[in-house]
Amino acid sequence: MDRVRDDRARQEGFTLVELMVVIAIIVLAAGLMTPTITDFFRNRQLESIRGVFGSCFNMARLRAVNQGTKFSLVFFREGARIFDEKEKRFVDEDNFNPETSPLSDDLTFYRLGFLDKRPSTDLPKYRDWEAAVLRESEATKSKAAGIPVRTDDLPKVVFSRDGSLMFPLGADVPTANFKTAPQQNYDLAVFQVGNNTGCAWLHHGGGVAVTDQYHIG
């Protein structure tokens, strides 16, 4: 009876060779899936950044039209902030957080086509700029909290009260130049290191048009 049980145990188990084959298959499958999963998360991050920029453009334009005054989109290394040109203050509702921004490292960045494709890595970090403003305010004995600030020396686009877009620095990219493949001309575009897709924006008529993800080439 014991011999029968031992024979059944040997028949129901796995040999070392079989286990090694299974492990090899799992490792191979994981190796094939890793690039696909990585690309998936990269594209999702790109979509998220595109949504943030799109919301900022729309919010700035809507505020300019509704309040009848100019609003700007000011660009920093970690992204863009909405700026009230009349009050000389940033809008808190833009939910800008430089510490958690996916643009805070060098793996994901954007270029400003209207400034000769200047990369975001060349722009000032928001906290460094903010600290310099606070130091200047203390030197002039102004209140640090809620002080009006100047953004004329920063790259930005300005929405007029009729919703039209102006470029205080640089020049608008013609619409005709935007329609190229692969995409090379834009007012703003986001890129990722190791990713062959991106997304871009262009001033078009009274508003800002955004493309879907495109092949960089």
C-alpha positions as protocol buffer text, in pm:
chain_id: "A"
residue {
  index: 1
  type: MET
  ca { x: 0 y: 0 z: 0 }
}
residue {
  index: 2
  type: ASP
  ca { x: 281 y: 241 z: 88 }
}
residue {
  index: 3
  type: ARG
  ca { x: 453 y: 159 z: -239 }
}
residue {
  index: 4
  type: VAL
  ca { x: 136 y: 254 z: -433 }
}
residue {
  index: 5
  type: ARG
  ca { x: 117 y: 588 z: -251 }
}
residue {
  index: 6
  type: ASP
  ca { x: 483 y: 660 z: -328 }
}
residue {
  index: 7
  type: ASP
  ca { x: 427 y: 581 z: -696 }
}
residue {
  index: 8
  type: ARG
  ca { x: 125 y: 817 z: -707 }
}
residue {
  index: 9
  type: ALA
  ca { x: 324 y: 1094 z: -536 }
}
residue {
  index: 10
  type: ARG
  ca { x: 601 y: 1059 z: -793 }
}
residue {
  index: 11
  type: GLN
  ca { x: 344 y: 1067 z: -1077 }
}
residue {
  index: 12
  type: GLU
  ca { x: 162 y: 1378 z: -942 }
}
residue {
  index: 13
  type: GLY
  ca { x: 482 y: 1582 z: -880 }
}
residue {
  index: 14
  type: PHE
  ca { x: 706 y: 1782 z: -1114 }
}
residue {
  index: 15
  type: THR
  ca { x: 1054 y: 1700 z: -1221 }
}
residue {
  index: 16
  type: LEU
  ca { x: 1336 y: 1954 z: -1197 }
}
residue {
  index: 17
  type: VAL
  ca { x: 1349 y: 1983 z: -1576 }
}
residue {
  index: 18
  type: GLU
  ca { x: 978 y: 2060 z: -1594 }
}
residue {
  index: 19
  type: LEU
  ca { x: 1011 y: 2331 z: -1329 }
}
residue {
  index: 20
  type: MET
  ca { x: 1305 y: 2488 z: -1513 }
}
residue {
  index: 21
  type: VAL
  ca { x: 1105 y: 2491 z: -1837 }
}
residue {
  index: 22
  type: VAL
  ca { x: 810 y: 2664 z: -1666 }
}
residue {
  index: 23
  type: ILE
  ca { x: 1038 y: 2921 z: -1504 }
}
residue {
  index: 24
  type: ALA
  ca { x: 1209 y: 2988 z: -1839 }
}
residue {
  index: 25
  type: ILE
  ca { x: 870 y: 3046 z: -2004 }
}
residue {
  index: 26
  type: ILE
  ca { x: 764 y: 3289 z: -1728 }
}
residue {
  index: 27
  type: VAL
  ca { x: 1092 y: 3483 z: -1753 }
}
residue {
  index: 28
  type: LEU
  ca { x: 1062 y: 3501 z: -2133 }
}
residue {
  index: 29
  type: ALA
  ca { x: 701 y: 3620 z: -2115 }
}
residue {
  index: 30
  type: ALA
  ca { x: 790 y: 3885 z: -1855 }
}
residue {
  index: 31
  type: GLY
  ca { x: 1076 y: 4007 z: -2073 }
}
residue {
  index: 32
  type: LEU
  ca { x: 844 y: 4042 z: -2371 }
}
residue {
  index: 33
  type: MET
  ca { x: 575 y: 4220 z: -2169 }
}
residue {
  index: 34
  type: THR
  ca { x: 801 y: 4469 z: -1986 }
}
residue {
  index: 35
  type: PRO
  ca { x: 854 y: 4709 z: -2281 }
}
residue {
  index: 36
  type: THR
  ca { x: 481 y: 4706 z: -2356 }
}
residue {
  index: 37
  type: ILE
  ca { x: 389 y: 4782 z: -1995 }
}
residue {
  index: 38
  type: THR
  ca { x: 655 y: 5055 z: -1975 }
}
residue {
  index: 39
  type: ASP
  ca { x: 526 y: 5218 z: -2294 }
}
residue {
  index: 40
  type: PHE
  ca { x: 171 y: 5198 z: -2160 }
}
residue {
  index: 41
  type: PHE
  ca { x: 256 y: 5389 z: -1842 }
}
residue {
  index: 42
  type: ARG
  ca { x: 466 y: 5640 z: -2034 }
}
residue {
  index: 43
  type: ASN
  ca { x: 177 y: 5713 z: -2269 }
}
residue {
  index: 44
  type: ARG
  ca { x: -61 y: 5744 z: -1975 }
}
residue {
  index: 45
  type: GLN
  ca { x: 174 y: 5997 z: -1816 }
}
residue {
  index: 46
  type: LEU
  ca { x: 191 y: 6185 z: -2146 }
}
residue {
  index: 47
  type: GLU
  ca { x: -187 y: 6193 z: -2162 }
}
residue {
  index: 48
  type: SER
  ca { x: -198 y: 6328 z: -1806 }
}
residue {
  index: 49
  type: ILE
  ca { x: 45 y: 6610 z: -1889 }
}
residue {
  index: 50
  type: ARG
  ca { x: -151 y: 6690 z: -2202 }
}
residue {
  index: 51
  type: GLY
  ca { x: -466 y: 6717 z: -1994 }
}
residue {
  index: 52
  type: VAL
  ca { x: -301 y: 6951 z: -1743 }
}
residue {
  index: 53
  type: PHE
  ca { x: -169 y: 7185 z: -2013 }
}
residue {
  index: 54
  type: GLY
  ca { x: -503 y: 7176 z: -2193 }
}
residue {
  index: 55
  type: SER
  ca { x: -689 y: 7266 z: -1873 }
}
residue {
  index: 56
  type: CYS
  ca { x: -451 y: 7554 z: -1807 }
}
residue {
  index: 57
  type: PHE
  ca { x: -499 y: 7695 z: -2157 }
}
residue {
  index: 58
  type: ASN
  ca { x: -877 y: 7669 z: -2129 }
}
residue {
  index: 59
  type: MET
  ca { x: -890 y: 7812 z: -1775 }
}
residue {
  index: 60
  type: ALA
  ca { x: -671 y: 8111 z: -1862 }
}
residue {
  index: 61
  type: ARG
  ca { x: -875 y: 8191 z: -2173 }
}
residue {
  index: 62
  type: LEU
  ca { x: -1208 y: 8149 z: -1992 }
}
residue {
  index: 63
  type: ARG
  ca { x: -1101 y: 8378 z: -1707 }
}
residue {
  index: 64
  type: ALA
  ca { x: -983 y: 8644 z: -1952 }
}
residue {
  index: 65
  type: VAL
  ca { x: -1318 y: 8642 z: -2131 }
}
residue {
  index: 66
  type: ASN
  ca { x: -1538 y: 8621 z: -1820 }
}
residue {
  index: 67
  type: GLN
  ca { x: -1350 y: 8883 z: -1618 }
}
residue {
  index: 68
  type: GLY
  ca { x: -1270 y: 9113 z: -1909 }
}
residue {
  index: 69
  type: THR
  ca { x: -899 y: 9135 z: -1831 }
}
residue {
  index: 70
  type: LYS
  ca { x: -577 y: 8972 z: -1941 }
}
residue {
  index: 71
  type: PHE
  ca { x: -465 y: 8637 z: -1805 }
}
residue {
  index: 72
  type: SER
  ca { x: -137 y: 8468 z: -1886 }
}
residue {
  index: 73
  type: LEU
  ca { x: 7 y: 8121 z: -1888 }
}
residue {
  index: 74
  type: VAL
  ca { x: 357 y: 8152 z: -1739 }
}
residue {
  index: 75
  type: PHE
  ca { x: 600 y: 7868 z: -1804 }
}
residue {
  index: 76
  type: PHE
  ca { x: 840 y: 7718 z: -1551 }
}
residue {
  index: 77
  type: ARG
  ca { x: 1051 y: 7405 z: -1563 }
}
residue {
  index: 78
  type: GLU
  ca { x: 781 y: 7199 z: -1388 }
}
residue {
  index: 79
  type: GLY
  ca { x: 491 y: 7327 z: -1597 }
}
residue {
  index: 80
  type: ALA
  ca { x: 276 y: 7637 z: -1635 }
}
residue {
  index: 81
  type: ARG
  ca { x: 87 y: 7865 z: -1397 }
}
residue {
  index: 82
  type: ILE
  ca { x: -210 y: 8092 z: -1465 }
}
residue {
  index: 83
  type: PHE
  ca { x: -134 y: 8456 z: -1392 }
}
residue {
  index: 84
  type: ASP
  ca { x: -374 y: 8748 z: -1344 }
}
residue {
  index: 85
  type: GLU
  ca { x: -212 y: 9036 z: -1533 }
}
residue {
  index: 86
  type: LYS
  ca { x: -428 y: 9296 z: -1356 }
}
residue {
  index: 87
  type: GLU
  ca { x: -375 y: 9179 z: -999 }
}
residue {
  index: 88
  type: LYS
  ca { x: -18 y: 9062 z: -1071 }
}
residue {
  index: 89
  type: ARG
  ca { x: -80 y: 8735 z: -887 }
}
residue {
  index: 90
  type: PHE
  ca { x: -99 y: 8369 z: -974 }
}
residue {
  index: 91
  type: VAL
  ca { x: -433 y: 8190 z: -963 }
}
residue {
  index: 92
  type: ASP
  ca { x: -454 y: 7931 z: -684 }
}
residue {
  index: 93
  type: GLU
  ca { x: -709 y: 7722 z: -871 }
}
residue {
  index: 94
  type: ASP
  ca { x: -455 y: 7605 z: -1128 }
}
residue {
  index: 95
  type: ASN
  ca { x: -351 y: 7328 z: -881 }
}
residue {
  index: 96
  type: PHE
  ca { x: 15 y: 7374 z: -969 }
}
residue {
  index: 97
  type: ASN
  ca { x: 251 y: 7162 z: -758 }
}
residue {
  index: 98
  type: PRO
  ca { x: 616 y: 7165 z: -870 }
}
residue {
  index: 99
  type: GLU
  ca { x: 715 y: 6889 z: -626 }
}
residue {
  index: 100
  type: THR
  ca { x: 480 y: 6629 z: -774 }
}
residue {
  index: 101
  type: SER
  ca { x: 493 y: 6741 z: -1137 }
}
residue {
  index: 102
  type: PRO
  ca { x: 612 y: 6472 z: -1382 }
}
residue {
  index: 103
  type: LEU
  ca { x: 805 y: 6751 z: -1553 }
}
residue {
  index: 104
  type: SER
  ca { x: 1027 y: 6805 z: -1249 }
}
residue {
  index: 105
  type: ASP
  ca { x: 1293 y: 6564 z: -1381 }
}
residue {
  index: 106
  type: ASP
  ca { x: 1478 y: 6550 z: -1713 }
}
residue {
  index: 107
  type: LEU
  ca { x: 1301 y: 6239 z: -1842 }
}
residue {
  index: 108
  type: THR
  ca { x: 987 y: 6430 z: -1940 }
}
residue {
  index: 109
  type: PHE
  ca { x: 1012 y: 6783 z: -2074 }
}
residue {
  index: 110
  type: TYR
  ca { x: 846 y: 7027 z: -2311 }
}
residue {
  index: 111
  type: ARG
  ca { x: 963 y: 7273 z: -2573 }
}
residue {
  index: 112
  type: LEU
  ca { x: 829 y: 7620 z: -2646 }
}
residue {
  index: 113
  type: GLY
  ca { x: 803 y: 7640 z: -3024 }
}
residue {
  index: 114
  type: PHE
  ca { x: 727 y: 8012 z: -3014 }
}
residue {
  index: 115
  type: LEU
  ca { x: 1066 y: 8065 z: -2843 }
}
residue {
  index: 116
  type: ASP
  ca { x: 1278 y: 7877 z: -3096 }
}
residue {
  index: 117
  type: LYS
  ca { x: 1188 y: 7543 z: -2933 }
}
residue {
  index: 118
  type: ARG
  ca { x: 1340 y: 7640 z: -2602 }
}
residue {
  index: 119
  type: PRO
  ca { x: 1331 y: 7333 z: -2371 }
}
residue {
  index: 120
  type: SER
  ca { x: 1173 y: 7344 z: -2028 }
}
residue {
  index: 121
  type: THR
  ca { x: 1503 y: 7225 z: -1880 }
}
residue {
  index: 122
  type: ASP
  ca { x: 1638 y: 7575 z: -1957 }
}
residue {
  index: 123
  type: LEU
  ca { x: 1354 y: 7746 z: -1768 }
}
residue {
  index: 124
  type: PRO
  ca { x: 1377 y: 7847 z: -1401 }
}
residue {
  index: 125
  type: LYS
  ca { x: 1248 y: 7607 z: -1138 }
}
residue {
  index: 126
  type: TYR
  ca { x: 940 y: 7752 z: -974 }
}
residue {
  index: 127
  type: ARG
  ca { x: 1065 y: 7726 z: -614 }
}
residue {
  index: 128
  type: ASP
  ca { x: 1397 y: 7891 z: -705 }
}
residue {
  index: 129
  type: TRP
  ca { x: 1213 y: 8176 z: -878 }
}
residue {
  index: 130
  type: GLU
  ca { x: 970 y: 8206 z: -585 }
}
residue {
  index: 131
  type: ALA
  ca { x: 1255 y: 8220 z: -333 }
}
residue {
  index: 132
  type: ALA
  ca { x: 1424 y: 8498 z: -531 }
}
residue {
  index: 133
  type: VAL
  ca { x: 1098 y: 8697 z: -536 }
}
residue {
  index: 134
  type: LEU
  ca { x: 1055 y: 8658 z: -160 }
}
residue {
  index: 135
  type: ARG
  ca { x: 1413 y: 8769 z: -96 }
}
residue {
  index: 136
  type: GLU
  ca { x: 1354 y: 9076 z: -309 }
}
residue {
  index: 137
  type: SER
  ca { x: 1029 y: 9152 z: -125 }
}
residue {
  index: 138
  type: GLU
  ca { x: 1204 y: 9130 z: 213 }
}
residue {
  index: 139
  type: ALA
  ca { x: 1474 y: 9365 z: 87 }
}
residue {
  index: 140
  type: THR
  ca { x: 1206 y: 9620 z: 1 }
}
residue {
  index: 141
  type: LYS
  ca { x: 1021 y: 9554 z: 331 }
}
residue {
  index: 142
  type: SER
  ca { x: 711 y: 9425 z: 154 }
}
residue {
  index: 143
  type: LYS
  ca { x: 484 y: 9154 z: 290 }
}
residue {
  index: 144
  type: ALA
  ca { x: 598 y: 8816 z: 166 }
}
residue {
  index: 145
  type: ALA
  ca { x: 247 y: 8668 z: 155 }
}
residue {
  index: 146
  type: GLY
  ca { x: 33 y: 8760 z: -144 }
}
residue {
  index: 147
  type: ILE
  ca { x: 270 y: 9018 z: -287 }
}
residue {
  index: 148
  type: PRO
  ca { x: 223 y: 9127 z: -649 }
}
residue {
  index: 149
  type: VAL
  ca { x: 495 y: 8987 z: -874 }
}
residue {
  index: 150
  type: ARG
  ca { x: 636 y: 9064 z: -1216 }
}
residue {
  index: 151
  type: THR
  ca { x: 648 y: 8798 z: -1486 }
}
residue {
  index: 152
  type: ASP
  ca { x: 760 y: 9008 z: -1783 }
}
residue {
  index: 153
  type: ASP
  ca { x: 1100 y: 8836 z: -1788 }
}
residue {
  index: 154
  type: LEU
  ca { x: 945 y: 8487 z: -1794 }
}
residue {
  index: 155
  type: PRO
  ca { x: 823 y: 8301 z: -2104 }
}
residue {
  index: 156
  type: LYS
  ca { x: 446 y: 8326 z: -2127 }
}
residue {
  index: 157
  type: VAL
  ca { x: 145 y: 8358 z: -2352 }
}
residue {
  index: 158
  type: VAL
  ca { x: -127 y: 8616 z: -2281 }
}
residue {
  index: 159
  type: PHE
  ca { x: -501 y: 8583 z: -2336 }
}
residue {
  index: 160
  type: SER
  ca { x: -681 y: 8912 z: -2404 }
}
residue {
  index: 161
  type: ARG
  ca { x: -1031 y: 8978 z: -2278 }
}
residue {
  index: 162
  type: ASP
  ca { x: -1173 y: 8872 z: -2616 }
}
residue {
  index: 163
  type: GLY
  ca { x: -999 y: 8534 z: -2582 }
}
residue {
  index: 164
  type: SER
  ca { x: -730 y: 8600 z: -2842 }
}
residue {
  index: 165
  type: LEU
  ca { x: -376 y: 8487 z: -2771 }
}
residue {
  index: 166
  type: MET
  ca { x: -63 y: 8704 z: -2774 }
}
residue {
  index: 167
  type: PHE
  ca { x: 306 y: 8617 z: -2752 }
}
residue {
  index: 168
  type: PRO
  ca { x: 500 y: 8884 z: -2555 }
}
residue {
  index: 169
  type: LEU
  ca { x: 823 y: 8691 z: -2618 }
}
residue {
  index: 170
  type: GLY
  ca { x: 892 y: 8501 z: -2937 }
}
residue {
  index: 171
  type: ALA
  ca { x: 652 y: 8457 z: -3228 }
}
residue {
  index: 172
  type: ASP
  ca { x: 349 y: 8249 z: -3313 }
}
residue {
  index: 173
  type: VAL
  ca { x: 413 y: 7941 z: -3526 }
}
residue {
  index: 174
  type: PRO
  ca { x: 211 y: 7964 z: -3852 }
}
residue {
  index: 175
  type: THR
  ca { x: -67 y: 7710 z: -3882 }
}
residue {
  index: 176
  type: ALA
  ca { x: 60 y: 7596 z: -4221 }
}
residue {
  index: 177
  type: ASN
  ca { x: 391 y: 7493 z: -4063 }
}
residue {
  index: 178
  type: PHE
  ca { x: 210 y: 7290 z: -3799 }
}
residue {
  index: 179
  type: LYS
  ca { x: 75 y: 7043 z: -4054 }
}
residue {
  index: 180
  type: THR
  ca { x: 393 y: 6845 z: -4109 }
}
residue {
  index: 181
  type: ALA
  ca { x: 466 y: 6479 z: -4057 }
}
residue {
  index: 182
  type: PRO
  ca { x: 643 y: 6384 z: -3845 }
}
residue {
  index: 183
  type: GLN
  ca { x: 541 y: 6673 z: -3620 }
}
residue {
  index: 184
  type: GLN
  ca { x: 818 y: 6932 z: -3599 }
}
residue {
  index: 185
  type: ASN
  ca { x: 651 y: 7273 z: -3574 }
}
residue {
  index: 186
  type: TYR
  ca { x: 435 y: 7374 z: -3279 }
}
residue {
  index: 187
  type: ASP
  ca { x: 384 y: 7642 z: -3017 }
}
residue {
  index: 188
  type: LEU
  ca { x: 434 y: 7388 z: -2737 }
}
residue {
  index: 189
  type: ALA
  ca { x: 514 y: 7017 z: -2738 }
}
residue {
  index: 190
  type: VAL
  ca { x: 580 y: 6754 z: -2469 }
}
residue {
  index: 191
  type: PHE
  ca { x: 843 y: 6482 z: -2505 }
}
residue {
  index: 192
  type: GLN
  ca { x: 970 y: 6185 z: -2306 }
}
residue {
  index: 193
  type: VAL
  ca { x: 1317 y: 6032 z: -2315 }
}
residue {
  index: 194
  type: GLY
  ca { x: 1295 y: 5688 z: -2475 }
}
residue {
  index: 195
  type: ASN
  ca { x: 941 y: 5744 z: -2605 }
}
residue {
  index: 196
  type: ASN
  ca { x: 875 y: 5795 z: -2976 }
}
residue {
  index: 197
  type: THR
  ca { x: 542 y: 5970 z: -2923 }
}
residue {
  index: 198
  type: GLY
  ca { x: 457 y: 6319 z: -2801 }
}
residue {
  index: 199
  type: CYS
  ca { x: 178 y: 6576 z: -2801 }
}
residue {
  index: 200
  type: ALA
  ca { x: 168 y: 6934 z: -2925 }
}
residue {
  index: 201
  type: TRP
  ca { x: -34 y: 7255 z: -2914 }
}
residue {
  index: 202
  type: LEU
  ca { x: -77 y: 7535 z: -3167 }
}
residue {
  index: 203
  type: HIS
  ca { x: -247 y: 7874 z: -3151 }
}
residue {
  index: 204
  type: HIS
  ca { x: -522 y: 7848 z: -3411 }
}
residue {
  index: 205
  type: GLY
  ca { x: -756 y: 8140 z: -3468 }
}
residue {
  index: 206
  type: GLY
  ca { x: -925 y: 8248 z: -3148 }
}
residue {
  index: 207
  type: GLY
  ca { x: -813 y: 7950 z: -2942 }
}
residue {
  index: 208
  type: VAL
  ca { x: -552 y: 7683 z: -2892 }
}
residue {
  index: 209
  type: ALA
  ca { x: -568 y: 7353 z: -3078 }
}
residue {
  index: 210
  type: VAL
  ca { x: -415 y: 7036 z: -2937 }
}
residue {
  index: 211
  type: THR
  ca { x: -312 y: 6730 z: -3131 }
}
residue {
  index: 212
  type: ASP
  ca { x: -341 y: 6373 z: -3020 }
}
residue {
  index: 213
  type: GLN
  ca { x: -22 y: 6185 z: -2952 }
}
residue {
  index: 214
  type: TYR
  ca { x: 195 y: 6186 z: -3263 }
}
residue {
  index: 215
  type: HIS
  ca { x: 503 y: 6003 z: -3386 }
}
residue {
  index: 216
  type: ILE
  ca { x: 818 y: 6208 z: -3340 }
}
residue {
  index: 217
  type: GLY
  ca { x: 1011 y: 6030 z: -3610 }
}
